[in-house]
Amino acid sequence: MSATAFVPTSRTGSTGKIVTAREAVRLIRPGDTVALGGFFYAGLALEVVHEIAEVYESADDGPVAFRKPRDLTLVFCVSPGDTKGDGANRLARPGLVKRAIGGHWTGVPGLTSLVTGNQIEGYNLPLGPMSHLYRDIAAGKPGHLSRVGLGTFVDPRFGGGKLNDTTTEDLVALIEINGREYLFYKAFPINIAIIRGTTADPDGNITMEREALTCDTLSLAMAAHNSGGLVIAQVERIAETGTLNPRQVKVPGAIVDCVVVATAPAHHRQTLATAYNPAYAA
């Protein structure tokens, strides 16, 4: 199928997958669950994340079809930030974010402040089960079963991973199977997955040859796609159709809805400390 012939989703209303960050962000609806891929800056689609904040702060709300993102649930395995004010810290605004579910919070002090101030709901779940949960969401399972977290603050008997008084919904349940206790991490639909790769072709096939980590990129994309959501991929460059080595494609174009080309190297750093080092790639 050619890049100009794929069937558009109900949100995109377009026949082209290569779009600007603004066009991609305009597809995010109020109340959406938005999952951010990456590990600090490795694999973080920084340009798209910045654009979410820009659209929210813009004075013009636009027509009904292009309402600002607001009341979002942010989901991340590892801190999508720089431990200061960048990355997902740009999204730390009451009204833009309603809830945050993370496996690691060190890099997002802005979001942490909102949680500790009871301005948004917050959960801290174990990174491993969260990573597995993406696969279980993709598989259509009701959740992830694990013994990880038993007896800790994630155990429902000791808080269930809730970080403040505003957070009341139970995302973790205690169950018993064959006389052994397990924690059940409940699945939820992912409306938007924001992932990152190195190169894309017009069909949306994504390679990651210059990335330091592949992280949960494919699992996250599958989770959003199989939830009926959208997958937004940020890349450094575009290749011609049919030129990518199929063995290097990490995310197939069949599950990618939008491709955003980073407009500045600073928006596509290989890691938090490194613009690009070939020793970290491949």
C-alpha positions as CSV (number, residue, x, y, z in Angstrom):
1,M,0.0,0.0,0.0
2,S,1.4,3.4,-0.9
3,A,1.9,6.3,1.5
4,T,-0.9,8.2,-0.3
5,A,-3.4,5.4,-0.3
6,F,-3.6,4.2,3.3
7,V,-7.0,4.4,4.9
8,P,-7.0,7.4,7.4
9,T,-8.1,7.0,11.0
10,S,-11.2,8.9,12.2
11,R,-8.9,11.3,14.0
12,T,-6.4,12.1,11.3
13,G,-8.7,12.9,8.5
14,S,-5.7,12.8,6.2
15,T,-4.0,10.5,3.8
16,G,-0.5,11.5,4.7
17,K,1.5,10.1,7.6
18,I,4.2,12.7,7.7
19,V,2.9,15.7,9.6
20,T,4.2,18.6,11.8
21,A,4.3,18.3,15.6
22,R,1.4,20.8,15.7
23,E,-0.7,18.7,13.4
24,A,0.0,15.5,15.4
25,V,-0.8,17.1,18.8
26,R,-4.0,18.5,17.5
27,L,-5.2,14.9,17.3
28,I,-5.1,14.5,21.1
29,R,-8.5,14.9,22.7
30,P,-9.4,16.1,26.1
31,G,-9.3,13.3,28.6
32,D,-7.0,11.1,26.5
33,T,-4.6,8.6,28.1
34,V,-1.2,9.5,26.6
35,A,1.7,7.2,27.0
36,L,5.3,8.5,26.5
37,G,8.0,6.1,25.4
38,G,11.7,6.5,26.3
39,F,14.1,6.4,29.2
40,F,14.9,10.0,30.4
41,Y,15.8,11.5,27.0
42,A,16.7,8.2,25.3
43,G,13.8,7.5,23.1
44,L,11.8,10.5,24.2
45,A,10.0,12.4,21.4
46,L,10.9,15.8,22.8
47,E,9.5,17.9,20.0
48,V,6.1,16.3,20.3
49,V,6.1,16.6,24.1
50,H,7.0,20.3,23.8
51,E,4.3,20.9,21.3
52,I,1.6,19.5,23.6
53,A,2.6,22.2,26.1
54,E,2.6,24.9,23.4
55,V,-0.8,24.0,22.1
56,Y,-2.3,23.9,25.6
57,E,-0.8,27.4,26.3
58,S,-1.8,28.9,23.0
59,A,-4.5,31.6,23.1
60,D,-6.6,30.3,20.2
61,D,-8.6,27.2,21.1
62,G,-9.4,26.6,17.4
63,P,-12.5,25.0,15.9
64,V,-14.3,22.2,17.6
65,A,-12.3,19.5,15.6
66,F,-9.1,20.9,17.1
67,R,-9.7,21.4,20.8
68,K,-6.7,21.7,23.1
69,P,-5.4,18.6,24.9
70,R,-6.5,18.8,28.6
71,D,-7.3,16.6,31.5
72,L,-4.8,14.0,30.2
73,T,-3.6,10.9,31.9
74,L,0.1,10.6,31.4
75,V,1.7,7.1,31.4
76,F,5.4,6.4,31.4
77,C,7.7,3.6,32.5
78,V,10.8,5.8,33.1
79,S,11.0,9.5,33.8
80,P,10.4,11.4,30.5
81,G,12.4,14.4,31.7
82,D,15.8,15.9,32.5
83,T,15.4,16.2,36.4
84,K,14.8,19.9,35.9
85,G,12.3,21.7,33.8
86,D,12.4,20.1,30.4
87,G,10.8,17.0,28.8
88,A,7.5,16.1,30.4
89,N,8.1,18.7,33.1
90,R,6.8,21.1,30.4
91,L,3.4,19.4,30.8
92,A,3.3,20.0,34.6
93,R,0.3,22.3,34.4
94,P,-3.0,21.7,36.3
95,G,-5.7,21.4,33.7
96,L,-3.4,19.9,31.1
97,V,-2.7,16.8,33.2
98,K,-5.3,15.2,35.4
99,R,-3.5,12.0,36.3
100,A,0.1,10.6,36.0
101,I,1.0,6.9,36.2
102,G,4.7,6.3,36.3
103,G,7.3,3.6,37.1
104,H,10.1,6.1,37.8
105,W,9.7,9.8,38.8
106,T,13.2,11.2,39.3
107,G,13.3,13.1,36.0
108,V,10.0,14.8,36.3
109,P,10.0,17.0,39.4
110,G,7.4,19.3,37.9
111,L,4.9,16.5,37.8
112,T,6.0,15.3,41.2
113,S,5.2,18.8,42.6
114,L,1.7,18.6,41.2
115,V,1.2,15.2,42.8
116,T,2.6,16.2,46.2
117,G,0.4,19.3,46.1
118,N,-2.7,17.2,45.5
119,Q,-3.2,19.1,42.2
120,I,-3.3,15.9,40.1
121,E,-3.7,12.2,40.7
122,G,-0.5,10.2,40.9
123,Y,0.5,6.5,40.9
124,N,3.9,5.0,41.3
125,L,3.9,1.4,40.0
126,P,6.9,-0.9,39.5
127,L,8.7,-0.3,36.3
128,G,8.8,-4.0,35.3
129,P,5.1,-4.7,35.6
130,M,4.3,-1.5,33.8
131,S,6.5,-2.5,30.9
132,H,4.8,-5.9,30.8
133,L,1.4,-4.2,31.1
134,Y,2.0,-2.6,27.7
135,R,2.2,-6.0,26.1
136,D,-0.8,-7.2,28.0
137,I,-2.8,-4.2,26.9
138,A,-1.7,-4.9,23.3
139,A,-2.8,-8.6,23.7
140,G,-6.3,-7.5,24.9
141,K,-5.7,-9.0,28.4
142,P,-7.4,-7.6,31.5
143,G,-4.1,-6.8,33.1
144,H,-0.8,-8.1,34.3
145,L,-0.3,-10.7,37.1
146,S,2.9,-10.5,39.1
147,R,4.4,-11.1,42.6
148,V,6.5,-7.9,42.1
149,G,5.4,-5.3,44.6
150,L,3.9,-7.6,47.3
151,G,4.4,-6.2,50.7
152,T,5.4,-2.8,49.4
153,F,3.6,0.5,49.0
154,V,2.2,-0.9,45.7
155,D,0.3,-3.6,47.6
156,P,-3.3,-2.5,48.0
157,R,-3.0,-3.3,51.7
158,F,-0.4,-0.6,51.9
159,G,-1.7,2.1,49.5
160,G,-1.8,0.4,46.1
161,G,0.7,2.8,44.6
162,K,-1.4,5.9,45.2
163,L,0.7,9.0,45.9
164,N,-1.7,11.4,47.4
165,D,-5.2,11.9,48.9
166,T,-6.6,13.0,45.5
167,T,-5.9,9.6,44.0
168,T,-8.7,7.1,44.9
169,E,-9.1,4.6,42.0
170,D,-7.6,1.2,42.6
171,L,-5.3,0.2,39.8
172,V,-3.8,-2.8,41.6
173,A,-5.7,-5.7,43.2
174,L,-4.6,-8.5,45.5
175,I,-5.6,-12.0,44.4
176,E,-4.7,-15.5,45.4
177,I,-4.0,-18.4,43.0
178,N,-3.2,-21.9,44.3
179,G,-2.6,-20.6,47.7
180,R,-0.1,-17.9,46.6
181,E,-0.6,-14.1,46.6
182,Y,-0.3,-12.0,43.5
183,L,-0.8,-8.4,42.5
184,F,-3.0,-7.8,39.5
185,Y,-2.1,-4.6,37.6
186,K,-5.3,-3.6,35.8
187,A,-5.1,-2.8,32.1
188,F,-6.5,0.4,30.6
189,P,-6.8,1.7,27.0
190,I,-4.1,3.9,25.6
191,N,-5.4,6.5,23.3
192,I,-2.1,8.1,22.2
193,A,1.3,6.5,22.1
194,I,4.2,8.9,21.5
195,I,7.3,7.0,20.5
196,R,10.6,7.8,18.8
197,G,12.9,6.2,16.1
198,T,15.6,7.3,13.8
199,T,14.3,6.9,10.3
200,A,10.8,6.6,8.8
201,D,9.6,6.0,5.3
202,P,6.3,7.6,4.0
203,D,4.4,4.4,5.0
204,G,5.4,4.9,8.6
205,N,7.9,2.1,9.0
206,I,10.4,3.0,11.8
207,T,14.0,2.1,12.3
208,M,16.1,2.9,15.3
209,E,19.7,2.7,14.1
210,R,20.9,5.8,16.0
211,E,18.9,5.3,19.1
212,A,20.6,4.3,22.4
213,L,17.7,2.1,23.5
214,T,14.7,0.5,21.9
215,C,12.9,0.5,25.3
216,D,9.2,-0.5,25.1
217,T,8.7,1.2,21.7
218,L,7.0,-1.6,19.8
219,S,5.0,-2.8,22.8
220,L,3.7,0.7,23.5
221,A,2.8,1.2,19.8
222,M,0.9,-2.1,19.7
223,A,-0.9,-1.3,23.0
224,A,-2.2,2.0,21.6
225,H,-3.0,0.6,18.1
226,N,-4.9,-2.4,19.6
227,S,-6.8,0.0,22.0
228,G,-8.1,1.8,19.0
229,G,-5.7,4.7,19.6
230,L,-3.1,6.6,17.6
231,V,0.6,6.1,17.4
232,I,2.7,9.3,16.9
233,A,6.4,8.6,16.0
234,Q,9.1,11.3,16.0
235,V,12.2,10.6,13.8
236,E,15.3,12.4,12.6
237,R,14.8,11.8,8.9
238,I,12.6,10.4,6.1
239,A,13.7,7.7,3.7
240,E,12.1,6.9,0.3
241,T,9.5,4.2,0.2
242,G,11.0,0.7,-0.2
243,T,14.6,1.7,0.8
244,L,14.6,0.7,4.5
245,N,16.1,-2.7,5.3
246,P,13.1,-4.7,6.6
247,R,15.3,-6.4,9.2
248,Q,16.0,-3.0,10.8
249,V,12.4,-1.9,11.0
250,K,11.4,-2.0,14.7
251,V,7.9,-0.6,14.4
252,P,5.9,-1.5,11.2
253,G,4.1,1.2,9.4
254,A,0.8,-0.6,9.7
255,I,0.5,0.5,13.3
256,V,1.9,4.0,12.9
257,D,-0.5,6.9,12.3
258,C,1.7,10.0,12.3
259,V,5.4,10.7,11.7
260,V,6.9,13.9,12.9
261,V,10.4,14.9,11.8
262,A,12.4,16.7,14.5
263,T,13.1,20.3,13.4
264,A,16.2,20.7,15.7
265,P,18.9,18.3,16.9
266,A,18.2,19.4,20.5
267,H,14.8,17.9,20.2
268,H,16.2,14.5,19.3
269,R,19.2,13.9,21.6
270,Q,20.4,10.4,21.8
271,T,20.5,10.5,25.6
272,L,20.2,13.2,28.3
273,A,24.0,13.8,28.2
274,T,24.8,12.9,24.6
275,A,23.7,14.4,21.3
276,Y,25.0,11.4,19.5
277,N,27.6,8.7,20.2
278,P,27.9,5.8,17.7
279,A,29.1,3.6,20.6
280,Y,25.7,3.8,22.1
281,A,23.8,2.9,18.9
282,A,22.9,-0.3,17.2
